[in-house]
Amino acid sequence: MQSYVVIKCPKCKGFLIAETNQKTKICPYCGVRITVNKAEKLAYADNVNEALTILKFLKMKRAEEKRQSH
Ligand SMILES: [Zn+2]
């Protein structure tokens, strides 16, 4: 079964989903090619829905942190 990993773009720090067997991934935010193995891994998921839920949670958490820092 295909599993997924949530990684952080080293350039723009955006969160994105990659398949665990994928070598590289283009960042949807800044267009940089990310080497999945070398990227910072934030979470693993068994399916794409779970990965999307984690992604949503991470984005929400980041927005929350931004609000608190002001
Ligand atoms: Zn990026």
N, CA, C, O and the ligand as a Tripos MOL2 file, in Angstrom:
@<TRIPOS>MOLECULE
protein
  281   279    71     0     0
PROTEIN
NO_CHARGES

@<TRIPOS>ATOM
      1 N           0.8390   -1.1970    0.0000 N.3       1 MET1
      2 CA          0.0000    0.0000    0.0000 C.3       1 MET1
      3 C           0.8770    1.2510    0.0000 C.2       1 MET1
      4 O           1.9000    1.3050    0.6820 O.2       1 MET1
      5 N           0.4750    2.2210   -0.7490 N.am      2 GLN2
      6 CA          1.2020    3.4870   -0.8240 C.3       2 GLN2
      7 C           1.0410    4.2730    0.4790 C.2       2 GLN2
      8 O          -0.0730    4.4500    0.9730 O.2       2 GLN2
      9 N           2.1480    4.7340    1.0200 N.am      3 SER3
     10 CA          2.0240    5.6150    2.1780 C.3       3 SER3
     11 C           2.6030    6.9870    1.8430 C.2       3 SER3
     12 O           3.2870    7.1660    0.8360 O.2       3 SER3
     13 N           2.3140    7.9270    2.6990 N.am      4 TYR4
     14 CA          2.6110    9.3270    2.4130 C.3       4 TYR4
     15 C           3.4060    9.9570    3.5450 C.2       4 TYR4
     16 O           3.3710    9.5030    4.6880 O.2       4 TYR4
     17 N           4.1070   10.9940    3.1990 N.am      5 VAL5
     18 CA          4.8750   11.7200    4.1970 C.3       5 VAL5
     19 C           4.6130   13.2150    4.0210 C.2       5 VAL5
     20 O           4.5360   13.7240    2.9030 O.2       5 VAL5
     21 N           4.4820   13.8930    5.1390 N.am      6 VAL6
     22 CA          4.3140   15.3450    5.0980 C.3       6 VAL6
     23 C           5.6940   15.9510    5.2990 C.2       6 VAL6
     24 O           6.3500   15.7070    6.3120 O.2       6 VAL6
     25 N           6.1230   16.7360    4.3360 N.am      7 ILE7
     26 CA          7.4560   17.3350    4.4040 C.3       7 ILE7
     27 C           7.3700   18.8600    4.3680 C.2       7 ILE7
     28 O           6.3380   19.4530    4.0520 O.2       7 ILE7
     29 N           8.5010   19.4540    4.7080 N.am      8 LYS8
     30 CA          8.5740   20.9200    4.7240 C.3       8 LYS8
     31 C           9.5080   21.3550    3.6110 C.2       8 LYS8
     32 O          10.6120   20.8300    3.4720 O.2       8 LYS8
     33 N           9.0590   22.3140    2.8230 N.am      9 CYS9
     34 CA          9.8980   22.8370    1.7520 C.3       9 CYS9
     35 C          11.0960   23.5710    2.3610 C.2       9 CYS9
     36 O          10.9030   24.4670    3.1830 O.2       9 CYS9
     37 N          12.3340   23.2110    1.9770 N.am     10 PRO10
     38 CA         13.5100   23.8640    2.5560 C.3      10 PRO10
     39 C          13.6430   25.3270    2.1330 C.2      10 PRO10
     40 O          14.3450   26.1040    2.7800 O.2      10 PRO10
     41 N          12.9660   25.6970    1.0470 N.am     11 LYS11
     42 CA         13.0880   27.0660    0.5480 C.3      11 LYS11
     43 C          12.0430   27.9950    1.1590 C.2      11 LYS11
     44 O          12.3820   29.0080    1.7710 O.2      11 LYS11
     45 N          10.7650   27.6410    0.9880 N.am     12 CYS12
     46 CA          9.7120   28.5580    1.4360 C.3      12 CYS12
     47 C           9.0600   28.1150    2.7430 C.2      12 CYS12
     48 O           8.1860   28.8070    3.2650 O.2      12 CYS12
     49 N           9.4820   26.9580    3.2780 N.am     13 LYS13
     50 CA          8.9630   26.4000    4.5420 C.3      13 LYS13
     51 C           7.4850   26.0170    4.4610 C.2      13 LYS13
     52 O           6.8200   25.8630    5.4850 O.2      13 LYS13
     53 N           6.9840   25.8670    3.2480 N.am     14 GLY14
     54 CA          5.6020   25.4360    3.0740 C.3      14 GLY14
     55 C           5.4780   23.9400    3.3670 C.2      14 GLY14
     56 O           6.4420   23.1940    3.2000 O.2      14 GLY14
     57 N           4.3020   23.5030    3.7990 N.am     15 PHE15
     58 CA          4.0580   22.0910    4.0640 C.3      15 PHE15
     59 C           3.4870   21.4410    2.8160 C.2      15 PHE15
     60 O           2.6280   22.0180    2.1500 O.2      15 PHE15
     61 N           3.9590   20.2430    2.4980 N.am     16 LEU16
     62 CA          3.3960   19.5340    1.3660 C.3      16 LEU16
     63 C           3.4580   18.0280    1.5560 C.2      16 LEU16
     64 O           4.1830   17.5220    2.4120 O.2      16 LEU16
     65 N           2.6810   17.3210    0.7370 N.am     17 ILE17
     66 CA          2.5850   15.8730    0.8490 C.3      17 ILE17
     67 C           3.3640   15.2180   -0.2800 C.2      17 ILE17
     68 O           3.2720   15.6410   -1.4330 O.2      17 ILE17
     69 N           4.1340   14.1810    0.0510 N.am     18 ALA18
     70 CA          4.8210   13.3990   -0.9630 C.3      18 ALA18
     71 C           4.5420   11.9190   -0.7090 C.2      18 ALA18
     72 O           4.2660   11.5130    0.4190 O.2      18 ALA18
     73 N           4.6180   11.1230   -1.7720 N.am     19 GLU19
     74 CA          4.5240    9.6780   -1.5870 C.3      19 GLU19
     75 C           5.8800    9.2190   -1.0700 C.2      19 GLU19
     76 O           6.9130    9.7550   -1.4720 O.2      19 GLU19
     77 N           5.8830    8.2300   -0.1820 N.am     20 THR20
     78 CA          7.1460    7.8290    0.4530 C.3      20 THR20
     79 C           8.1380    7.2280   -0.5410 C.2      20 THR20
     80 O           9.3440    7.2460   -0.2940 O.2      20 THR20
     81 N           7.6450    6.6940   -1.6630 N.am     21 ASN21
     82 CA          8.5650    6.1280   -2.6520 C.3      21 ASN21
     83 C           8.9840    7.1460   -3.7180 C.2      21 ASN21
     84 O           9.7130    6.8170   -4.6540 O.2      21 ASN21
     85 N           8.5190    8.3680   -3.5610 N.am     22 GLN22
     86 CA          8.8460    9.4330   -4.4960 C.3      22 GLN22
     87 C          10.2290    9.9870   -4.1650 C.2      22 GLN22
     88 O          10.5450   10.2160   -2.9980 O.2      22 GLN22
     89 N          11.0440   10.2010   -5.1810 N.am     23 LYS23
     90 CA         12.4010   10.7190   -4.9360 C.3      23 LYS23
     91 C          12.4030   12.2290   -4.8180 C.2      23 LYS23
     92 O          13.0270   12.7990   -3.9230 O.2      23 LYS23
     93 N          11.6920   12.8690   -5.7400 N.am     24 THR24
     94 CA         11.6450   14.3250   -5.7060 C.3      24 THR24
     95 C          10.2020   14.7980   -5.8190 C.2      24 THR24
     96 O           9.3170   14.0670   -6.2610 O.2      24 THR24
     97 N           9.9980   16.0290   -5.4090 N.am     25 LYS25
     98 CA          8.6560   16.6130   -5.4170 C.3      25 LYS25
     99 C           8.8000   18.1000   -5.6970 C.2      25 LYS25
    100 O           9.6660   18.7650   -5.1280 O.2      25 LYS25
    101 N           7.9490   18.6210   -6.5740 N.am     26 ILE26
    102 CA          7.9740   20.0530   -6.8520 C.3      26 ILE26
    103 C           7.0940   20.7660   -5.8220 C.2      26 ILE26
    104 O           5.9340   20.4040   -5.6230 O.2      26 ILE26
    105 N           7.6530   21.7600   -5.1860 N.am     27 CYS27
    106 CA          6.8870   22.5170   -4.1980 C.3      27 CYS27
    107 C           5.7600   23.2770   -4.8980 C.2      27 CYS27
    108 O           6.0180   24.0190   -5.8450 O.2      27 CYS27
    109 N           4.5010   23.1020   -4.4420 N.am     28 PRO28
    110 CA          3.3760   23.7920   -5.0830 C.3      28 PRO28
    111 C           3.3630   25.2940   -4.7970 C.2      28 PRO28
    112 O           2.6460   26.0470   -5.4550 O.2      28 PRO28
    113 N           4.1500   25.7230   -3.8220 N.am     29 TYR29
    114 CA          4.1480   27.1410   -3.4380 C.3      29 TYR29
    115 C           5.2270   27.9390   -4.1660 C.2      29 TYR29
    116 O           4.9590   29.0220   -4.6850 O.2      29 TYR29
    117 N           6.4680   27.3920   -4.2030 N.am     30 CYS30
    118 CA          7.5670   28.1790   -4.7730 C.3      30 CYS30
    119 C           8.1940   27.5110   -5.9950 C.2      30 CYS30
    120 O           9.0520   28.1050   -6.6480 O.2      30 CYS30
    121 N           7.7740   26.2770   -6.3140 N.am     31 GLY31
    122 CA          8.2250   25.6270   -7.5350 C.3      31 GLY31
    123 C           9.5930   24.9800   -7.4690 C.2      31 GLY31
    124 O          10.0910   24.4880   -8.4820 O.2      31 GLY31
    125 N          10.2120   24.9700   -6.2990 N.am     32 VAL32
    126 CA         11.5350   24.3630   -6.1640 C.3      32 VAL32
    127 C          11.4060   22.8300   -6.1540 C.2      32 VAL32
    128 O          10.4030   22.2890   -5.6870 O.2      32 VAL32
    129 N          12.4300   22.1420   -6.6720 N.am     33 ARG33
    130 CA         12.4120   20.6790   -6.6410 C.3      33 ARG33
    131 C          13.0080   20.1970   -5.3250 C.2      33 ARG33
    132 O          14.1610   20.4900   -5.0090 O.2      33 ARG33
    133 N          12.2230   19.4660   -4.5750 N.am     34 ILE34
    134 CA         12.6460   19.0080   -3.2540 C.3      34 ILE34
    135 C          13.0430   17.5390   -3.3240 C.2      34 ILE34
    136 O          12.3080   16.7260   -3.8840 O.2      34 ILE34
    137 N          14.2010   17.1920   -2.7610 N.am     35 THR35
    138 CA         14.5780   15.7930   -2.6130 C.3      35 THR35
    139 C          13.8930   15.2800   -1.3530 C.2      35 THR35
    140 O          14.2220   15.6980   -0.2430 O.2      35 THR35
    141 N          12.9340   14.3670   -1.5360 N.am     36 VAL36
    142 CA         12.0720   13.9360   -0.4320 C.3      36 VAL36
    143 C          12.8920   13.3780    0.7380 C.2      36 VAL36
    144 O          12.5990   13.6710    1.8980 O.2      36 VAL36
    145 N          13.9070   12.5850    0.4380 N.am     37 ASN37
    146 CA         14.7400   11.9880    1.4880 C.3      37 ASN37
    147 C          15.4520   13.0100    2.3570 C.2      37 ASN37
    148 O          15.6770   12.7900    3.5470 O.2      37 ASN37
    149 N          15.8030   14.1360    1.7370 N.am     38 LYS38
    150 CA         16.5840   15.1490    2.4570 C.3      38 LYS38
    151 C          15.7080   16.1870    3.1370 C.2      38 LYS38
    152 O          16.1830   16.9580    3.9700 O.2      38 LYS38
    153 N          14.4450   16.2060    2.7860 N.am     39 ALA39
    154 CA         13.5480   17.2130    3.3530 C.3      39 ALA39
    155 C          13.2150   16.8790    4.8010 C.2      39 ALA39
    156 O          13.2890   15.7270    5.2280 O.2      39 ALA39
    157 N          12.8500   17.9060    5.5310 N.am     40 GLU40
    158 CA         12.4150   17.7030    6.9080 C.3      40 GLU40
    159 C          11.0540   17.0120    6.9050 C.2      40 GLU40
    160 O          10.0940   17.5120    6.3200 O.2      40 GLU40
    161 N          10.9830   15.8520    7.5680 N.am     41 LYS41
    162 CA          9.7290   15.0910    7.5860 C.3      41 LYS41
    163 C           8.9670   15.3770    8.8700 C.2      41 LYS41
    164 O           9.5010   15.2660    9.9740 O.2      41 LYS41
    165 N           7.7060   15.7490    8.6920 N.am     42 LEU42
    166 CA          6.9160   16.1600    9.8450 C.3      42 LEU42
    167 C           5.9800   15.0620   10.3250 C.2      42 LEU42
    168 O           5.6900   14.9670   11.5180 O.2      42 LEU42
    169 N           5.5040   14.2290    9.3970 N.am     43 ALA43
    170 CA          4.5680   13.1750    9.7770 C.3      43 ALA43
    171 C           4.4450   12.1440    8.6600 C.2      43 ALA43
    172 O           4.6790   12.4430    7.4890 O.2      43 ALA43
    173 N           4.0780   10.9410    9.0400 N.am     44 TYR44
    174 CA          3.7790    9.8910    8.0620 C.3      44 TYR44
    175 C           2.2910    9.5710    8.1030 C.2      44 TYR44
    176 O           1.6500    9.6890    9.1470 O.2      44 TYR44
    177 N           1.7480    9.1640    6.9610 N.am     45 ALA45
    178 CA          0.3300    8.8190    6.9000 C.3      45 ALA45
    179 C           0.1410    7.5950    6.0150 C.2      45 ALA45
    180 O           0.9110    7.3660    5.0820 O.2      45 ALA45
    181 N          -0.8920    6.8110    6.3150 N.am     46 ASP46
    182 CA         -1.1580    5.5790    5.5650 C.3      46 ASP46
    183 C          -1.9530    5.8250    4.2920 C.2      46 ASP46
    184 O          -1.9370    5.0040    3.3750 O.2      46 ASP46
    185 N          -2.6430    6.9470    4.2350 N.am     47 ASN47
    186 CA         -3.4170    7.2610    3.0290 C.3      47 ASN47
    187 C          -3.4480    8.7610    2.8250 C.2      47 ASN47
    188 O          -3.0760    9.5370    3.7050 O.2      47 ASN47
    189 N          -3.8990    9.1500    1.6490 N.am     48 VAL48
    190 CA         -3.8230   10.5670    1.2790 C.3      48 VAL48
    191 C          -4.7640   11.4280    2.1310 C.2      48 VAL48
    192 O          -4.4680   12.5930    2.3980 O.2      48 VAL48
    193 N          -5.8870   10.8590    2.5540 N.am     49 ASN49
    194 CA         -6.8170   11.6200    3.3900 C.3      49 ASN49
    195 C          -6.2060   11.9610    4.7420 C.2      49 ASN49
    196 O          -6.3580   13.0690    5.2570 O.2      49 ASN49
    197 N          -5.5080   10.9700    5.3000 N.am     50 GLU50
    198 CA         -4.8410   11.1890    6.5750 C.3      50 GLU50
    199 C          -3.7590   12.2660    6.4050 C.2      50 GLU50
    200 O          -3.6130   13.1590    7.2400 O.2      50 GLU50
    201 N          -3.0070   12.1570    5.3050 N.am     51 ALA51
    202 CA         -1.9560   13.1390    5.0270 C.3      51 ALA51
    203 C          -2.5370   14.5430    4.9000 C.2      51 ALA51
    204 O          -1.9580   15.5090    5.3970 O.2      51 ALA51
    205 N          -3.6780   14.6490    4.2360 N.am     52 LEU52
    206 CA         -4.3380   15.9540    4.0570 C.3      52 LEU52
    207 C          -4.8100   16.5190    5.3960 C.2      52 LEU52
    208 O          -4.7350   17.7240    5.6350 O.2      52 LEU52
    209 N          -5.2970   15.6340    6.2640 N.am     53 THR53
    210 CA         -5.7500   16.0580    7.5900 C.3      53 THR53
    211 C          -4.5700   16.6160    8.3870 C.2      53 THR53
    212 O          -4.6830   17.6520    9.0430 O.2      53 THR53
    213 N          -3.4430   15.9170    8.3190 N.am     54 ILE54
    214 CA         -2.2390   16.3680    9.0260 C.3      54 ILE54
    215 C          -1.7780   17.7130    8.4680 C.2      54 ILE54
    216 O          -1.4230   18.6250    9.2160 O.2      54 ILE54
    217 N          -1.7920   17.8140    7.1460 N.am     55 LEU55
    218 CA         -1.3750   19.0480    6.4730 C.3      55 LEU55
    219 C          -2.2340   20.2350    6.9330 C.2      55 LEU55
    220 O          -1.7320   21.3200    7.2270 O.2      55 LEU55
    221 N          -3.5360   19.9840    6.9830 N.am     56 LYS56
    222 CA         -4.4820   21.0090    7.4040 C.3      56 LYS56
    223 C          -4.2030   21.4320    8.8510 C.2      56 LYS56
    224 O          -4.2300   22.6140    9.1930 O.2      56 LYS56
    225 N          -3.9370   20.4250    9.6830 N.am     57 PHE57
    226 CA         -3.6500   20.6790   11.0840 C.3      57 PHE57
    227 C          -2.3730   21.5120   11.2360 C.2      57 PHE57
    228 O          -2.3340   22.4560   12.0260 O.2      57 PHE57
    229 N          -1.3370   21.1610   10.4810 N.am     58 LEU58
    230 CA         -0.0610   21.8740   10.5610 C.3      58 LEU58
    231 C          -0.2110   23.3310   10.1250 C.2      58 LEU58
    232 O           0.3600   24.2390   10.7300 O.2      58 LEU58
    233 N          -0.9950   23.5330    9.0610 N.am     59 LYS59
    234 CA         -1.2190   24.8950    8.5640 C.3      59 LYS59
    235 C          -1.9810   25.7190    9.5980 C.2      59 LYS59
    236 O          -1.6960   26.8980    9.8090 O.2      59 LYS59
    237 N          -2.9590   25.0700   10.2380 N.am     60 MET60
    238 CA         -3.7770   25.7220   11.2490 C.3      60 MET60
    239 C          -2.9010   26.1140   12.4400 C.2      60 MET60
    240 O          -3.0040   27.2180   12.9730 O.2      60 MET60
    241 N          -2.0420   25.1830   12.8380 N.am     61 LYS61
    242 CA         -1.1480   25.3950   13.9720 C.3      61 LYS61
    243 C          -0.1920   26.5570   13.6870 C.2      61 LYS61
    244 O           0.0810   27.3870   14.5540 O.2      61 LYS61
    245 N           0.3030   26.5910   12.4590 N.am     62 ARG62
    246 CA          1.2370   27.6580   12.0730 C.3      62 ARG62
    247 C           0.5360   29.0190   12.0850 C.2      62 ARG62
    248 O           1.1010   30.0130   12.5420 O.2      62 ARG62
    249 N          -0.6880   29.0530   11.5820 N.am     63 ALA63
    250 CA         -1.4620   30.2880   11.5740 C.3      63 ALA63
    251 C          -1.7080   30.7630   13.0010 C.2      63 ALA63
    252 O          -1.6750   31.9580   13.2930 O.2      63 ALA63
    253 N          -1.9530   29.8060   13.8740 N.am     64 GLU64
    254 CA         -2.1930   30.0860   15.2900 C.3      64 GLU64
    255 C          -0.9370   30.6980   15.9290 C.2      64 GLU64
    256 O          -1.0200   31.6730   16.6750 O.2      64 GLU64
    257 N           0.1990   30.1190   15.6300 N.am     65 GLU65
    258 CA          1.4710   30.6030   16.1790 C.3      65 GLU65
    259 C           1.7710   32.0160   15.6940 C.2      65 GLU65
    260 O           2.2920   32.8450   16.4410 O.2      65 GLU65
    261 N           1.4330   32.2810   14.4200 N.am     66 LYS66
    262 CA          1.6400   33.6060   13.8630 C.3      66 LYS66
    263 C           0.7980   34.6420   14.5950 C.2      66 LYS66
    264 O           1.2610   35.7390   14.9040 O.2      66 LYS66
    265 N          -0.4640   34.2630   14.8670 N.am     67 ARG67
    266 CA         -1.3740   35.1550   15.5750 C.3      67 ARG67
    267 C          -0.8390   35.4750   16.9770 C.2      67 ARG67
    268 O          -0.9080   36.6160   17.4360 O.2      67 ARG67
    269 N          -0.3090   34.4510   17.6450 N.am     68 GLN68
    270 CA          0.1510   34.6190   19.0240 C.3      68 GLN68
    271 C           1.4200   35.4550   19.1130 C.2      68 GLN68
    272 O           1.6800   36.0880   20.1360 O.2      68 GLN68
    273 N           2.2060   35.4580   18.0520 N.am     69 SER69
    274 CA          3.4680   36.2000   18.0870 C.3      69 SER69
    275 C           3.2700   37.6950   17.8820 C.2      69 SER69
    276 O           4.2030   38.4800   18.0520 O.2      69 SER69
    277 N           2.0480   38.0880   17.5160 N.am     70 HIS70
    278 CA          1.7980   39.5170   17.3020 C.3      70 HIS70
    279 C           1.3230   40.2180   18.5770 C.2      70 HIS70
    280 O           1.0700   41.4230   18.5610 O.2      70 HIS70
    281 ZN          8.5490   25.8890   -1.4700 Zn       71 ZN71
@<TRIPOS>BOND
     1     1     2 1
     2     2     3 1
     3     3     4 2
     4     3     5 am
     5     5     6 1
     6     6     7 1
     7     7     8 2
     8     7     9 am
     9     9    10 1
    10    10    11 1
    11    11    12 2
    12    11    13 am
    13    13    14 1
    14    14    15 1
    15    15    16 2
    16    15    17 am
    17    17    18 1
    18    18    19 1
    19    19    20 2
    20    19    21 am
    21    21    22 1
    22    22    23 1
    23    23    24 2
    24    23    25 am
    25    25    26 1
    26    26    27 1
    27    27    28 2
    28    27    29 am
    29    29    30 1
    30    30    31 1
    31    31    32 2
    32    31    33 am
    33    33    34 1
    34    34    35 1
    35    35    36 2
    36    35    37 am
    37    37    38 1
    38    38    39 1
    39    39    40 2
    40    39    41 am
    41    41    42 1
    42    42    43 1
    43    43    44 2
    44    43    45 am
    45    45    46 1
    46    46    47 1
    47    47    48 2
    48    47    49 am
    49    49    50 1
    50    50    51 1
    51    51    52 2
    52    51    53 am
    53    53    54 1
    54    54    55 1
    55    55    56 2
    56    55    57 am
    57    57    58 1
    58    58    59 1
    59    59    60 2
    60    59    61 am
    61    61    62 1
    62    62    63 1
    63    63    64 2
    64    63    65 am
    65    65    66 1
    66    66    67 1
    67    67    68 2
    68    67    69 am
    69    69    70 1
    70    70    71 1
    71    71    72 2
    72    71    73 am
    73    73    74 1
    74    74    75 1
    75    75    76 2
    76    75    77 am
    77    77    78 1
    78    78    79 1
    79    79    80 2
    80    79    81 am
    81    81    82 1
    82    82    83 1
    83    83    84 2
    84    83    85 am
    85    85    86 1
    86    86    87 1
    87    87    88 2
    88    87    89 am
    89    89    90 1
    90    90    91 1
    91    91    92 2
    92    91    93 am
    93    93    94 1
    94    94    95 1
    95    95    96 2
    96    95    97 am
    97    97    98 1
    98    98    99 1
    99    99   100 2
   100    99   101 am
   101   101   102 1
   102   102   103 1
   103   103   104 2
   104   103   105 am
   105   105   106 1
   106   106   107 1
   107   107   108 2
   108   107   109 am
   109   109   110 1
   110   110   111 1
   111   111   112 2
   112   111   113 am
   113   113   114 1
   114   114   115 1
   115   115   116 2
   116   115   117 am
   117   117   118 1
   118   118   119 1
   119   119   120 2
   120   119   121 am
   121   121   122 1
   122   122   123 1
   123   123   124 2
   124   123   125 am
   125   125   126 1
   126   126   127 1
   127   127   128 2
   128   127   129 am
   129   129   130 1
   130   130   131 1
   131   131   132 2
   132   131   133 am
   133   133   134 1
   134   134   135 1
   135   135   136 2
   136   135   137 am
   137   137   138 1
   138   138   139 1
   139   139   140 2
   140   139   141 am
   141   141   142 1
   142   142   143 1
   143   143   144 2
   144   143   145 am
   145   145   146 1
   146   146   147 1
   147   147   148 2
   148   147   149 am
   149   149   150 1
   150   150   151 1
   151   151   152 2
   152   151   153 am
   153   153   154 1
   154   154   155 1
   155   155   156 2
   156   155   157 am
   157   157   158 1
   158   158   159 1
   159   159   160 2
   160   159   161 am
   161   161   162 1
   162   162   163 1
   163   163   164 2
   164   163   165 am
   165   165   166 1
   166   166   167 1
   167   167   168 2
   168   167   169 am
   169   169   170 1
   170   170   171 1
   171   171   172 2
   172   171   173 am
   173   173   174 1
   174   174   175 1
   175   175   176 2
   176   175   177 am
   177   177   178 1
   178   178   179 1
   179   179   180 2
   180   179   181 am
   181   181   182 1
   182   182   183 1
   183   183   184 2
   184   183   185 am
   185   185   186 1
   186   186   187 1
   187   187   188 2
   188   187   189 am
   189   189   190 1
   190   190   191 1
   191   191   192 2
   192   191   193 am
   193   193   194 1
   194   194   195 1
   195   195   196 2
   196   195   197 am
   197   197   198 1
   198   198   199 1
   199   199   200 2
   200   199   201 am
   201   201   202 1
   202   202   203 1
   203   203   204 2
   204   203   205 am
   205   205   206 1
   206   206   207 1
   207   207   208 2
   208   207   209 am
   209   209   210 1
   210   210   211 1
   211   211   212 2
   212   211   213 am
   213   213   214 1
   214   214   215 1
   215   215   216 2
   216   215   217 am
   217   217   218 1
   218   218   219 1
   219   219   220 2
   220   219   221 am
   221   221   222 1
   222   222   223 1
   223   223   224 2
   224   223   225 am
   225   225   226 1
   226   226   227 1
   227   227   228 2
   228   227   229 am
   229   229   230 1
   230   230   231 1
   231   231   232 2
   232   231   233 am
   233   233   234 1
   234   234   235 1
   235   235   236 2
   236   235   237 am
   237   237   238 1
   238   238   239 1
   239   239   240 2
   240   239   241 am
   241   241   242 1
   242   242   243 1
   243   243   244 2
   244   243   245 am
   245   245   246 1
   246   246   247 1
   247   247   248 2
   248   247   249 am
   249   249   250 1
   250   250   251 1
   251   251   252 2
   252   251   253 am
   253   253   254 1
   254   254   255 1
   255   255   256 2
   256   255   257 am
   257   257   258 1
   258   258   259 1
   259   259   260 2
   260   259   261 am
   261   261   262 1
   262   262   263 1
   263   263   264 2
   264   263   265 am
   265   265   266 1
   266   266   267 1
   267   267   268 2
   268   267   269 am
   269   269   270 1
   270   270   271 1
   271   271   272 2
   272   271   273 am
   273   273   274 1
   274   274   275 1
   275   275   276 2
   276   275   277 am
   277   277   278 1
   278   278   279 1
   279   279   280 2
@<TRIPOS>SUBSTRUCTURE
     1 MET1         2 RESIDUE 1 A MET
     2 GLN2         6 RESIDUE 1 A GLN
     3 SER3        10 RESIDUE 1 A SER
     4 TYR4        14 RESIDUE 1 A TYR
     5 VAL5        18 RESIDUE 1 A VAL
     6 VAL6        22 RESIDUE 1 A VAL
     7 ILE7        26 RESIDUE 1 A ILE
     8 LYS8        30 RESIDUE 1 A LYS
     9 CYS9        34 RESIDUE 1 A CYS
    10 PRO10       38 RESIDUE 1 A PRO
    11 LYS11       42 RESIDUE 1 A LYS
    12 CYS12       46 RESIDUE 1 A CYS
    13 LYS13       50 RESIDUE 1 A LYS
    14 GLY14       54 RESIDUE 1 A GLY
    15 PHE15       58 RESIDUE 1 A PHE
    16 LEU16       62 RESIDUE 1 A LEU
    17 ILE17       66 RESIDUE 1 A ILE
    18 ALA18       70 RESIDUE 1 A ALA
    19 GLU19       74 RESIDUE 1 A GLU
    20 THR20       78 RESIDUE 1 A THR
    21 ASN21       82 RESIDUE 1 A ASN
    22 GLN22       86 RESIDUE 1 A GLN
    23 LYS23       90 RESIDUE 1 A LYS
    24 THR24       94 RESIDUE 1 A THR
    25 LYS25       98 RESIDUE 1 A LYS
    26 ILE26      102 RESIDUE 1 A ILE
    27 CYS27      106 RESIDUE 1 A CYS
    28 PRO28      110 RESIDUE 1 A PRO
    29 TYR29      114 RESIDUE 1 A TYR
    30 CYS30      118 RESIDUE 1 A CYS
    31 GLY31      122 RESIDUE 1 A GLY
    32 VAL32      126 RESIDUE 1 A VAL
    33 ARG33      130 RESIDUE 1 A ARG
    34 ILE34      134 RESIDUE 1 A ILE
    35 THR35      138 RESIDUE 1 A THR
    36 VAL36      142 RESIDUE 1 A VAL
    37 ASN37      146 RESIDUE 1 A ASN
    38 LYS38      150 RESIDUE 1 A LYS
    39 ALA39      154 RESIDUE 1 A ALA
    40 GLU40      158 RESIDUE 1 A GLU
    41 LYS41      162 RESIDUE 1 A LYS
    42 LEU42      166 RESIDUE 1 A LEU
    43 ALA43      170 RESIDUE 1 A ALA
    44 TYR44      174 RESIDUE 1 A TYR
    45 ALA45      178 RESIDUE 1 A ALA
    46 ASP46      182 RESIDUE 1 A ASP
    47 ASN47      186 RESIDUE 1 A ASN
    48 VAL48      190 RESIDUE 1 A VAL
    49 ASN49      194 RESIDUE 1 A ASN
    50 GLU50      198 RESIDUE 1 A GLU
    51 ALA51      202 RESIDUE 1 A ALA
    52 LEU52      206 RESIDUE 1 A LEU
    53 THR53      210 RESIDUE 1 A THR
    54 ILE54      214 RESIDUE 1 A ILE
    55 LEU55      218 RESIDUE 1 A LEU
    56 LYS56      222 RESIDUE 1 A LYS
    57 PHE57      226 RESIDUE 1 A PHE
    58 LEU58      230 RESIDUE 1 A LEU
    59 LYS59      234 RESIDUE 1 A LYS
    60 MET60      238 RESIDUE 1 A MET
    61 LYS61      242 RESIDUE 1 A LYS
    62 ARG62      246 RESIDUE 1 A ARG
    63 ALA63      250 RESIDUE 1 A ALA
    64 GLU64      254 RESIDUE 1 A GLU
    65 GLU65      258 RESIDUE 1 A GLU
    66 LYS66      262 RESIDUE 1 A LYS
    67 ARG67      266 RESIDUE 1 A ARG
    68 GLN68      270 RESIDUE 1 A GLN
    69 SER69      274 RESIDUE 1 A SER
    70 HIS70      278 RESIDUE 1 A HIS
    71 ZN71       281 GROUP 0 **** ****
